[in-house]
């Protein structure tokens, strides 16, 4: 009589291999999500740093004139071609605030952007306007750079500022949602 030899794995062996693979995937998934969050934080900080560079460039080179005064926004605007990318508010002939619109900030300040925000030149003055809920992320943020000693306070709806200019030093930075009336103009 002939014996048939079946070669293969037993069910128990297959289940052990599947369990080992499951444990490895679970361990790697945690590391993957941490690295994904760190990369998003790096993007947020890089975009904020880029907005800061744009604001400082405008601070150094901008000259207010009637051609760049926008009566709808009631402020001087920064344009890239025909597109409005920011605004500048003056007080007593000096720049009090520069806002850069449409900045992608994919993560929030609650985790200090994985510690990457510590290297920003204005980190100690960086805040978010999400009213204590630091879990807000923004695809279309406005970053406001204040150049005054007291933190510019907007009075009314016009570009009137209770501010004393700090000669090129950023005294506060706020990451906030871009208002709808500006989004519609971008």
Backbone as ProteinMPNN parsed JSONL, in Angstrom:
{"seq_chain_A": "XXXXXXXXXXXXXXXXXXXXXXXXXXXXXXXXXXXXXXXXXXXXXXXXXXXXXXXXXXXXXXXXXXXXXXXXXXXXXXXXXXXXXXXXXXXXXXXXXXXXXXXXXXXXXXXXXXXXXXXXXXXXXXXXXXXXXXXXXXXXXXXXXXXXXXXXXXXXXXXXXXXXXXXXXXXXXXXXXXXXXXXXXX", "coords_chain_A": {"N_chain_A": [[0.817, -1.156, 0.0], [0.442, 2.181, -0.686], [1.686, 5.101, 0.875], [0.461, 8.311, 1.455], [2.028, 11.343, 1.537], [1.492, 14.261, 3.043], [2.556, 17.483, 2.774], [3.005, 20.464, 4.544], [1.863, 23.273, 6.52], [0.706, 23.268, 9.853], [-2.391, 24.281, 11.343], [-2.046, 25.578, 13.801], [0.586, 26.51, 13.627], [0.365, 28.408, 11.572], [-1.371, 30.235, 12.791], [0.243, 31.205, 14.861], [2.265, 32.516, 13.423], [0.697, 34.491, 12.187], [-0.121, 35.918, 14.467], [2.342, 36.903, 15.385], [3.044, 38.602, 13.258], [0.926, 40.418, 13.496], [1.518, 41.644, 15.997], [3.956, 42.907, 15.351], [3.084, 44.711, 13.36], [1.355, 46.314, 14.881], [3.195, 47.51, 16.639], [4.801, 48.932, 14.849], [2.929, 50.665, 13.709], [2.353, 52.566, 15.666], [4.803, 53.927, 15.848], [4.907, 54.877, 13.236], [2.663, 56.653, 13.135], [3.517, 58.566, 14.982], [5.797, 59.602, 13.671], [4.559, 60.59, 11.401], [3.011, 62.644, 12.514], [5.096, 64.27, 13.456], [6.212, 65.037, 11.006], [4.121, 66.553, 9.931], [4.086, 68.586, 11.832], [6.581, 69.702, 11.288], [6.084, 70.762, 8.753], [4.169, 72.698, 9.437], [5.69, 74.468, 11.072], [7.657, 75.217, 9.215], [6.061, 76.552, 7.329], [5.095, 78.649, 8.9], [7.505, 79.908, 9.471], [8.189, 80.687, 6.873], [6.097, 82.503, 6.366], [6.803, 84.408, 8.251], [9.244, 85.285, 7.163], [8.271, 86.457, 4.826], [6.7, 88.504, 5.951], [8.667, 90.035, 7.295], [10.22, 90.818, 5.136], [8.374, 92.412, 3.775], [8.04, 94.324, 5.745], [10.498, 95.613, 5.729], [10.682, 96.619, 3.101], [8.253, 97.753, 2.252], [6.164, 100.339, 1.031], [3.699, 102.536, 1.782], [1.02, 103.454, -0.267], [-1.553, 104.953, -2.355], [-2.144, 103.142, -4.367], [-1.956, 100.593, -3.31], [-3.802, 100.54, -1.307], [-6.605, 99.086, 0.051], [-9.944, 99.576, -0.026], [-12.099, 98.011, 0.684], [-11.11, 96.082, 2.483], [-10.091, 97.9, 4.152], [-7.391, 98.57, 4.592], [-3.84, 98.501, 3.857], [-2.694, 96.42, 1.264], [-0.882, 93.413, 0.557], [0.233, 92.207, -2.398], [0.465, 89.506, -4.716], [0.972, 89.48, -7.799], [-2.243, 89.706, -9.017], [-3.402, 88.694, -6.825], [-4.336, 88.861, -3.427], [-2.229, 88.528, -0.739], [-1.662, 89.253, 1.788], [-1.844, 91.728, 4.46], [-1.202, 95.081, 5.638], [-1.109, 97.036, 8.486], [-1.09, 100.326, 9.658], [0.117, 102.649, 12.116], [0.307, 105.872, 13.157], [1.937, 106.39, 10.926], [3.722, 104.294, 10.949], [4.47, 100.788, 10.681], [2.262, 98.663, 12.281], [1.147, 96.14, 12.303], [1.431, 93.128, 10.455], [-0.275, 90.966, 8.401], [-0.33, 87.719, 7.131], [-1.946, 85.884, 4.742], [-3.698, 82.775, 4.066], [-2.034, 80.593, 4.896], [-0.847, 77.378, 5.268], [-1.345, 75.46, 8.049], [-1.013, 72.603, 9.228], [-1.088, 71.261, 11.68], [-1.422, 71.707, 15.27], [-0.718, 74.084, 17.96], [-0.622, 72.828, 20.399], [1.148, 70.735, 21.039], [3.528, 72.005, 20.916], [4.486, 71.9, 18.403], [6.023, 69.529, 18.076], [8.298, 70.305, 19.438], [9.669, 71.803, 17.608], [9.0, 74.455, 17.295], [10.396, 75.869, 19.156], [12.67, 76.986, 18.083], [11.884, 79.167, 16.632], [12.116, 82.664, 16.035], [10.302, 84.152, 17.446], [9.087, 82.621, 19.344], [8.326, 82.79, 22.083], [6.257, 84.563, 22.017], [4.27, 83.466, 20.512], [1.007, 82.545, 19.778], [-2.258, 80.991, 19.629], [-5.484, 81.569, 18.325], [-7.572, 79.987, 19.138], [-9.085, 79.968, 21.412], [-8.311, 78.587, 23.825], [-8.751, 75.962, 23.073], [-6.534, 74.067, 21.899], [-6.566, 72.229, 19.908], [-7.125, 72.811, 17.302], [-6.684, 72.673, 13.846], [-5.501, 74.144, 10.827], [-6.158, 74.696, 7.443], [-6.226, 76.968, 6.02], [-4.908, 79.446, 7.179], [-4.425, 82.587, 8.895], [-1.656, 84.485, 9.704], [-0.735, 86.684, 12.081], [1.522, 89.241, 12.607], [2.605, 91.271, 15.067], [4.013, 94.466, 15.59], [4.474, 96.045, 17.852], [4.783, 97.522, 21.135], [2.838, 96.868, 23.012], [1.125, 94.903, 22.105], [-0.872, 94.938, 19.524], [-4.065, 96.319, 19.52], [-7.054, 96.026, 17.916], [-9.28, 98.538, 17.104], [-12.622, 99.084, 16.701], [-13.895, 98.864, 13.317], [-12.158, 99.844, 11.503], [-8.784, 100.582, 10.398], [-7.458, 101.298, 12.88], [-5.14, 101.584, 15.405], [-4.144, 100.857, 18.682], [-1.211, 101.275, 19.439], [2.331, 101.121, 19.849], [5.031, 101.407, 17.923], [7.633, 98.984, 17.547], [10.062, 99.143, 16.299], [10.787, 97.172, 14.212], [10.881, 94.797, 15.63], [9.247, 91.813, 16.289], [6.531, 91.555, 18.351], [4.33, 90.042, 19.06], [2.726, 87.084, 17.877], [0.078, 85.648, 16.162], [-1.724, 82.804, 15.311], [-4.442, 82.229, 13.348], [-7.844, 81.67, 12.171], [-8.584, 82.471, 8.784], [-10.643, 85.177, 8.037], [-13.892, 84.957, 6.478], [-14.604, 87.04, 4.676], [-12.166, 87.78, 3.731], [-11.13, 85.404, 2.678], [-12.783, 85.087, 0.484], [-11.701, 86.952, -1.198], [-9.206, 86.087, -1.857]], "CA_chain_A": [[0.0, 0.0, 0.0], [1.146, 3.431, -0.828], [1.323, 6.137, 1.847], [0.442, 9.669, 0.896], [2.669, 12.282, 2.45], [1.025, 15.635, 2.853], [3.491, 18.44, 3.331], [2.397, 21.77, 4.742], [1.881, 23.798, 7.877], [-0.476, 23.007, 10.651], [-3.164, 25.477, 11.656], [-1.438, 26.248, 14.95], [1.766, 27.223, 13.146], [-0.103, 29.574, 10.824], [-1.917, 31.211, 13.738], [1.375, 31.81, 15.574], [2.895, 33.456, 12.484], [-0.227, 35.62, 12.044], [-0.063, 36.692, 15.71], [3.627, 37.623, 15.396], [2.916, 39.688, 12.279], [0.02, 41.409, 14.089], [2.25, 42.384, 17.028], [4.918, 43.771, 14.666], [2.333, 45.795, 12.717], [0.882, 47.221, 15.941], [4.341, 48.279, 17.126], [5.232, 49.852, 13.786], [1.882, 51.653, 13.47], [2.534, 53.635, 16.641], [5.973, 54.692, 15.416], [4.516, 55.538, 11.983], [1.796, 57.806, 13.413], [4.351, 59.585, 15.622], [6.62, 60.225, 12.631], [3.645, 61.354, 10.544], [2.704, 63.872, 13.25], [6.303, 65.1, 13.442], [6.369, 65.632, 9.671], [3.108, 67.62, 9.831], [4.58, 69.686, 12.662], [7.675, 70.347, 10.551], [5.446, 71.557, 7.701], [3.558, 73.862, 10.083], [6.74, 75.397, 11.477], [8.273, 75.749, 7.994], [5.137, 77.519, 6.741], [5.098, 79.829, 9.771], [8.796, 80.567, 9.238], [8.076, 81.324, 5.556], [5.238, 83.678, 6.544], [7.62, 85.384, 8.974], [10.181, 85.857, 6.189], [7.498, 87.351, 3.96], [6.317, 89.677, 6.742], [9.844, 90.867, 7.533], [10.571, 91.404, 3.847], [7.426, 93.509, 3.55], [8.325, 95.354, 6.747], [11.691, 96.346, 5.319], [10.593, 97.22, 1.768], [6.925, 98.231, 1.868], [5.857, 101.763, 1.06], [2.254, 102.721, 1.67], [0.526, 104.428, -1.243], [-2.958, 104.75, -2.709], [-2.299, 101.998, -5.269], [-2.109, 99.332, -2.58], [-4.795, 100.652, -0.234], [-7.84, 98.393, -0.304], [-11.013, 100.206, 0.75], [-12.985, 96.971, 1.208], [-10.453, 95.548, 3.677], [-9.728, 99.072, 4.953], [-5.985, 98.426, 4.96], [-2.918, 98.327, 2.743], [-2.614, 94.994, 0.968], [0.298, 92.838, -0.076], [-0.263, 91.447, -3.543], [1.33, 88.688, -5.55], [0.191, 89.635, -9.023], [-3.555, 90.248, -8.666], [-3.872, 87.971, -5.653], [-4.005, 89.438, -2.133], [-1.589, 87.513, 0.1], [-1.497, 89.759, 3.14], [-2.222, 93.122, 4.685], [-0.345, 95.842, 6.529], [-1.808, 98.088, 9.213], [-0.194, 101.388, 10.114], [-0.27, 103.534, 13.21], [1.202, 107.045, 13.152], [2.902, 106.281, 9.841], [4.616, 103.144, 11.125], [3.794, 99.497, 10.599], [1.881, 98.104, 13.58], [0.837, 94.713, 12.159], [1.423, 92.533, 9.125], [-0.995, 89.692, 8.364], [-0.084, 86.902, 5.951], [-3.127, 85.04, 4.568], [-3.676, 81.5, 3.352], [-0.878, 79.791, 5.309], [-1.273, 76.043, 5.708], [-0.811, 75.042, 9.343], [-1.758, 71.342, 9.338], [-1.185, 70.778, 13.053], [-1.715, 72.795, 16.204], [0.32, 74.503, 18.888], [-0.726, 72.149, 21.692], [2.328, 69.915, 21.329], [4.691, 72.836, 20.608], [4.933, 71.429, 17.093], [7.072, 68.535, 18.318], [9.488, 71.002, 19.909], [10.312, 72.543, 16.525], [8.68, 75.881, 17.411], [11.356, 76.499, 20.069], [13.706, 77.684, 17.321], [11.35, 80.346, 15.96], [12.604, 83.854, 16.734], [9.221, 84.783, 18.194], [8.358, 81.535, 19.991], [7.74, 83.182, 23.366], [5.075, 85.399, 21.79], [3.411, 82.756, 19.569], [-0.238, 82.037, 20.346], [-3.303, 80.595, 18.701], [-6.716, 82.228, 18.753], [-8.641, 78.995, 19.235], [-9.772, 80.155, 22.692], [-7.996, 77.54, 24.772], [-8.813, 74.65, 22.436], [-5.346, 74.014, 21.061], [-6.689, 71.112, 18.984], [-7.584, 73.287, 16.004], [-5.719, 72.723, 12.756], [-6.012, 75.058, 9.817], [-5.642, 74.604, 6.084], [-6.207, 78.315, 5.482], [-4.712, 80.269, 8.364], [-3.816, 83.906, 8.828], [-0.677, 84.678, 10.762], [-0.593, 88.116, 12.349], [2.76, 89.639, 13.258], [2.479, 92.606, 15.647], [5.289, 95.157, 15.738], [4.285, 97.105, 18.827], [5.185, 97.168, 22.486], [1.729, 96.479, 23.877], [0.216, 93.962, 21.453], [-1.817, 95.837, 18.863], [-5.484, 96.033, 19.703], [-7.86, 96.621, 16.86], [-10.397, 99.31, 17.643], [-13.644, 99.279, 15.678], [-13.72, 98.089, 12.097], [-11.14, 100.477, 10.675], [-7.391, 100.248, 10.702], [-7.002, 102.17, 13.952], [-4.416, 100.697, 16.295], [-3.581, 101.38, 19.912], [0.066, 100.582, 19.363], [3.571, 101.872, 19.75], [5.869, 100.583, 17.059], [8.806, 98.464, 18.251], [11.215, 99.222, 15.408], [11.144, 95.943, 13.515], [10.857, 93.607, 16.482], [7.924, 91.197, 16.402], [6.205, 91.446, 19.767], [3.377, 88.948, 19.245], [2.345, 86.372, 16.663], [-1.16, 84.905, 16.389], [-2.197, 81.942, 14.231], [-5.898, 82.251, 13.461], [-8.573, 81.391, 10.95], [-8.753, 83.599, 7.876], [-12.063, 85.527, 7.954], [-14.542, 84.646, 5.198], [-14.578, 88.152, 3.737], [-10.84, 87.791, 3.111], [-11.019, 84.178, 1.884], [-13.484, 85.329, -0.77], [-10.902, 87.853, -2.026], [-7.902, 85.478, -2.163]], "C_chain_A": [[0.879, 1.244, 0.0], [0.717, 4.415, 0.249], [1.431, 7.515, 1.184], [1.025, 10.606, 1.951], [2.195, 13.697, 2.116], [2.007, 16.573, 3.542], [2.78, 19.778, 3.45], [2.491, 22.175, 6.201], [0.605, 23.44, 8.581], [-1.143, 24.341, 10.978], [-2.538, 26.26, 12.811], [-0.211, 27.049, 14.522], [1.368, 28.488, 12.389], [-0.653, 30.651, 11.749], [-0.807, 31.915, 14.515], [2.063, 32.839, 14.68], [2.005, 34.694, 12.314], [-0.195, 36.504, 13.29], [1.229, 37.502, 15.785], [3.575, 38.805, 14.434], [2.012, 40.789, 12.833], [0.704, 42.259, 15.15], [3.245, 43.341, 16.381], [4.226, 44.951, 13.994], [1.85, 46.798, 13.755], [2.019, 48.09, 16.468], [4.788, 49.31, 16.089], [4.203, 50.949, 13.538], [2.013, 52.834, 14.421], [3.706, 54.533, 16.252], [5.63, 55.486, 14.156], [3.658, 56.766, 12.257], [2.572, 58.922, 14.107], [5.194, 60.332, 14.587], [5.761, 61.048, 11.677], [3.282, 62.675, 11.208], [3.9, 64.814, 13.273], [6.503, 65.762, 12.082], [5.342, 66.73, 9.445], [3.536, 68.838, 10.651], [5.702, 70.44, 11.953], [7.132, 71.22, 9.428], [4.843, 72.826, 8.298], [4.608, 74.895, 10.451], [7.425, 76.014, 10.255], [7.375, 76.798, 7.347], [5.057, 78.79, 7.582], [6.395, 80.609, 9.583], [8.787, 81.297, 7.887], [7.206, 82.581, 5.628], [5.993, 84.784, 7.269], [8.61, 86.059, 8.028], [9.471, 86.836, 5.266], [7.139, 88.629, 4.709], [7.516, 90.595, 6.961], [10.331, 91.525, 6.246], [9.663, 92.59, 3.535], [7.694, 94.652, 4.524], [9.489, 96.24, 6.291], [11.452, 97.149, 4.041], [9.277, 97.915, 1.449], [6.798, 99.74, 2.012], [4.359, 101.923, 0.838], [1.948, 103.773, 0.613], [-0.901, 104.073, -1.626], [-3.173, 103.539, -3.608], [-2.494, 100.69, -4.52], [-3.021, 99.468, -1.362], [-6.09, 100.023, -0.712], [-8.961, 98.918, 0.586], [-12.006, 99.186, 1.308], [-12.406, 96.393, 2.498], [-10.038, 96.657, 4.63], [-8.29, 98.974, 5.466], [-5.136, 98.402, 3.694], [-2.725, 96.836, 2.523], [-1.276, 94.642, 0.334], [-0.23, 91.959, -1.198], [0.855, 90.638, -4.181], [0.613, 88.608, -6.888], [-1.119, 90.318, -8.671], [-4.094, 89.649, -7.375], [-3.419, 88.658, -4.363], [-3.438, 88.327, -1.25], [-1.391, 87.983, 1.534], [-1.958, 91.191, 3.252], [-1.286, 93.75, 5.703], [-1.171, 96.947, 7.166], [-0.788, 99.05, 9.808], [-0.77, 102.092, 11.326], [0.761, 104.655, 13.262], [2.305, 106.91, 12.106], [3.879, 105.137, 9.959], [3.81, 101.86, 11.073], [3.522, 98.984, 12.003], [1.634, 96.603, 13.477], [0.915, 94.322, 10.697], [0.731, 91.187, 9.243], [-0.669, 88.991, 7.053], [-1.226, 85.896, 5.872], [-2.778, 83.716, 3.901], [-2.414, 80.688, 3.631], [-1.407, 78.445, 5.793], [-0.552, 75.692, 7.001], [-1.54, 73.747, 9.7], [-1.848, 70.756, 10.738], [-1.304, 71.975, 13.981], [-0.578, 73.024, 17.188], [0.376, 73.674, 20.165], [0.489, 71.292, 22.027], [3.618, 70.659, 21.006], [5.31, 72.411, 19.279], [6.16, 70.544, 17.227], [8.388, 69.176, 18.761], [10.169, 71.848, 18.85], [10.076, 74.045, 16.625], [9.656, 76.602, 18.337], [12.393, 77.333, 19.332], [13.184, 78.892, 16.553], [11.783, 81.591, 16.732], [11.557, 84.544, 17.599], [8.446, 83.758, 19.01], [7.666, 81.97, 21.285], [6.507, 84.057, 23.209], [4.069, 84.738, 20.857], [2.19, 82.205, 20.276], [-1.177, 81.615, 19.224], [-4.609, 81.169, 19.215], [-7.869, 81.249, 18.927], [-9.23, 78.915, 20.633], [-9.56, 78.991, 23.654], [-8.052, 76.141, 24.186], [-7.661, 74.566, 21.452], [-5.412, 72.854, 20.07], [-7.092, 71.52, 17.587], [-6.438, 73.256, 15.009], [-6.339, 73.526, 11.633], [-5.345, 74.79, 8.472], [-5.476, 75.991, 5.494], [-6.1, 79.29, 6.642], [-4.205, 81.657, 7.991], [-2.836, 83.985, 9.988], [-0.45, 86.176, 10.896], [0.693, 88.357, 13.129], [2.58, 91.07, 13.751], [3.865, 93.179, 15.893], [5.164, 96.29, 16.748], [4.618, 96.61, 20.218], [4.068, 96.57, 23.324], [0.841, 95.389, 23.292], [-0.902, 94.767, 20.827], [-3.248, 95.392, 19.103], [-6.257, 96.77, 18.639], [-9.05, 97.316, 17.489], [-11.398, 99.541, 16.524], [-13.375, 98.418, 14.465], [-12.662, 98.673, 11.189], [-9.752, 100.055, 11.093], [-6.842, 101.241, 11.717], [-6.366, 101.283, 15.007], [-3.942, 101.445, 17.525], [-2.223, 100.709, 20.075], [1.217, 101.57, 19.358], [4.57, 100.974, 19.054], [7.18, 100.209, 17.759], [10.023, 98.343, 17.347], [11.679, 97.875, 14.874], [11.135, 94.693, 14.346], [9.426, 93.091, 16.572], [7.634, 90.986, 17.879], [5.13, 90.412, 20.052], [3.006, 88.376, 17.887], [1.116, 85.534, 16.995], [-1.484, 84.104, 15.133], [-3.703, 81.85, 14.387], [-6.544, 81.891, 12.135], [-8.65, 82.651, 10.098], [-10.238, 83.916, 7.787], [-12.623, 85.297, 6.542], [-14.458, 85.794, 4.211], [-13.205, 88.313, 3.091], [-10.666, 86.568, 2.221], [-11.666, 84.386, 0.517], [-12.692, 86.233, -1.704], [-9.567, 87.244, -2.437], [-7.897, 84.866, -3.542]], "O_chain_A": [[1.931, 1.292, 0.637], [-0.476, 4.558, 0.518], [2.38, 7.81, 0.457], [0.57, 10.649, 3.094], [2.474, 14.234, 1.044], [2.252, 16.464, 4.743], [2.037, 20.173, 2.552], [3.123, 21.496, 7.01], [-0.454, 23.325, 7.963], [-0.517, 25.397, 10.894], [-2.515, 27.491, 12.78], [0.002, 28.158, 15.011], [1.994, 29.533, 12.564], [-0.431, 31.841, 11.524], [-0.916, 33.109, 14.795], [2.407, 33.926, 15.144], [2.505, 35.819, 12.3], [-0.239, 37.728, 13.171], [1.212, 38.659, 16.205], [4.023, 39.899, 14.776], [2.304, 41.972, 12.656], [0.493, 43.47, 15.199], [3.367, 44.484, 16.823], [4.727, 46.074, 14.05], [1.927, 48.006, 13.532], [1.824, 49.28, 16.717], [5.117, 50.443, 16.442], [4.58, 52.068, 13.187], [1.806, 53.98, 14.021], [3.606, 55.758, 16.321], [6.024, 56.645, 14.029], [3.898, 57.822, 11.671], [2.317, 60.099, 13.853], [5.289, 61.559, 14.63], [6.198, 62.095, 11.198], [3.246, 63.713, 10.547], [3.737, 66.025, 13.127], [6.916, 66.919, 12.01], [5.66, 67.745, 8.825], [3.368, 69.978, 10.219], [5.766, 71.668, 12.01], [7.659, 72.303, 9.177], [4.99, 73.909, 7.731], [4.433, 76.08, 10.167], [7.74, 77.204, 10.259], [7.864, 77.822, 6.869], [4.961, 79.889, 7.036], [6.379, 81.839, 9.541], [9.32, 82.402, 7.775], [7.534, 83.602, 5.024], [5.842, 85.961, 6.942], [8.793, 87.275, 8.087], [9.993, 87.907, 4.959], [7.262, 89.723, 4.158], [7.391, 91.813, 6.826], [10.8, 92.663, 6.266], [10.126, 93.64, 3.088], [7.585, 95.821, 4.155], [9.458, 97.46, 6.453], [11.971, 98.258, 3.912], [9.201, 98.616, 0.44], [7.264, 100.332, 2.986], [3.824, 101.489, -0.182], [2.546, 104.849, 0.601], [-1.4, 103.009, -1.259], [-4.262, 102.964, -3.617], [-3.13, 99.772, -5.037], [-3.014, 98.607, -0.482], [-6.612, 100.39, -1.765], [-8.936, 98.731, 1.803], [-12.684, 99.463, 2.298], [-13.12, 96.233, 3.488], [-9.677, 96.396, 5.777], [-8.015, 99.26, 6.631], [-5.665, 98.294, 2.588], [-2.606, 96.073, 3.482], [-0.637, 95.46, -0.327], [-1.049, 91.069, -0.965], [2.021, 91.034, -4.181], [-0.257, 87.758, -7.082], [-1.111, 91.401, -8.085], [-5.146, 90.067, -6.891], [-2.245, 88.998, -4.223], [-4.09, 87.304, -1.038], [-0.996, 87.199, 2.398], [-2.403, 91.796, 2.277], [-0.665, 93.063, 6.514], [-1.85, 97.705, 6.473], [0.227, 98.646, 10.376], [-1.983, 102.126, 11.531], [1.957, 104.397, 13.397], [3.457, 107.265, 12.355], [4.788, 105.021, 9.137], [2.618, 101.845, 11.382], [4.436, 98.88, 12.821], [1.875, 95.866, 14.434], [0.517, 95.081, 9.813], [1.099, 90.362, 10.08], [-0.726, 89.602, 5.986], [-1.456, 85.139, 6.815], [-1.732, 83.559, 3.271], [-1.796, 80.157, 2.708], [-2.309, 78.388, 6.628], [0.677, 75.632, 7.051], [-2.559, 73.775, 10.39], [-2.626, 69.828, 10.957], [-1.289, 73.121, 13.533], [0.389, 72.264, 17.24], [1.325, 73.802, 20.939], [0.823, 71.141, 23.202], [4.672, 70.045, 20.84], [6.514, 72.552, 19.069], [7.189, 70.769, 16.589], [9.464, 68.646, 18.486], [11.142, 72.541, 19.146], [10.865, 74.829, 16.097], [9.736, 77.83, 18.304], [12.938, 78.284, 19.893], [13.961, 79.577, 15.887], [11.812, 81.57, 17.962], [11.889, 85.423, 18.395], [7.282, 83.982, 19.34], [6.537, 81.556, 21.55], [5.78, 84.271, 24.179], [3.104, 85.382, 20.446], [2.315, 81.479, 21.263], [-0.922, 81.852, 18.043], [-4.815, 81.246, 20.426], [-9.031, 81.652, 18.868], [-9.816, 77.896, 20.999], [-10.516, 78.471, 24.229], [-7.46, 75.218, 24.746], [-7.802, 74.955, 20.293], [-4.4, 72.528, 19.45], [-7.376, 70.657, 16.756], [-5.349, 73.755, 15.292], [-7.561, 73.583, 11.502], [-4.123, 74.673, 8.381], [-4.681, 76.185, 4.574], [-7.095, 79.894, 7.042], [-3.635, 81.866, 6.92], [-3.153, 83.599, 11.113], [-0.03, 86.845, 9.952], [0.921, 87.754, 14.177], [2.418, 91.986, 12.944], [4.772, 92.479, 16.343], [5.692, 97.38, 16.524], [4.722, 95.405, 20.446], [4.343, 95.828, 24.267], [-0.123, 94.985, 23.942], [-1.795, 95.235, 21.534], [-3.591, 94.226, 18.908], [-6.13, 97.984, 18.482], [-9.747, 96.734, 18.32], [-11.056, 100.135, 15.502], [-12.719, 97.381, 14.555], [-12.301, 98.049, 10.191], [-9.574, 99.271, 12.024], [-5.871, 101.945, 11.441], [-6.99, 100.323, 15.461], [-3.4, 102.545, 17.419], [-2.1, 99.698, 20.765], [1.079, 102.71, 18.914], [4.909, 99.901, 19.553], [7.763, 101.023, 18.475], [10.912, 97.532, 17.602], [12.831, 97.487, 15.065], [11.364, 93.608, 13.812], [8.506, 93.843, 16.893], [8.396, 90.319, 18.579], [5.024, 89.942, 21.185], [2.975, 89.086, 16.882], [1.105, 84.8, 17.983], [-1.518, 84.649, 14.03], [-4.195, 81.439, 15.438], [-5.875, 81.818, 11.104], [-8.767, 83.759, 10.62], [-11.032, 83.024, 7.49], [-11.908, 85.429, 5.549], [-14.262, 85.559, 3.018], [-13.089, 88.913, 2.023], [-10.115, 86.676, 1.126], [-11.15, 83.909, -0.494], [-12.986, 86.278, -2.898], [-8.864, 87.811, -3.273], [-6.884, 84.31, -3.966]]}, "name": "protein", "num_of_chains": 1, "seq": "XXXXXXXXXXXXXXXXXXXXXXXXXXXXXXXXXXXXXXXXXXXXXXXXXXXXXXXXXXXXXXXXXXXXXXXXXXXXXXXXXXXXXXXXXXXXXXXXXXXXXXXXXXXXXXXXXXXXXXXXXXXXXXXXXXXXXXXXXXXXXXXXXXXXXXXXXXXXXXXXXXXXXXXXXXXXXXXXXXXXXXXXXX"}
